[in-house]
Amino acid sequence: MDVKSAFMYGTIEEEVYVCQPPGFEDPNYPDQVYKVVKALYGLLQAPRAWYETLVSYLLENGFQRGKIDQTLFVKKQKDRKSASILIDTEKPLLKDPNGEDVDVHTY
């Protein structure tokens, strides 16, 4: 799974419209807006779209959600050690308002 692409181009469920960016206005339709069909970096819907893509990928590949903690995914197989992935909900995938670096090993 390409995490970068999943975060930047995940499908969003809500209807979102954006204005034409400065310098790229269509002279024939200056007041036209565009409907967004893929999550763009910086949109509030992008983290949710990324999360849904990640959850789908994990469930399709044999992981099961934790019974108590829904952000814990566990995969068990006979003859092998179990694997678990915890998705940190205290540090959601949002832009840092202070512009500080985020630990790349968190996710």
KABELWO-V299472 format. One line per field, one symbol per residue. burial: + if it has 24 or more other C-alpha atoms within 12 Angstrom, else -. A space follows every 10 residues. Layout:
burial->???
This chain:
burial->-----+++++ ++-------- ---------- -------+++ --+-++++++ +-+++--+-- --++------ +-++------ -----++--- --+------- -------
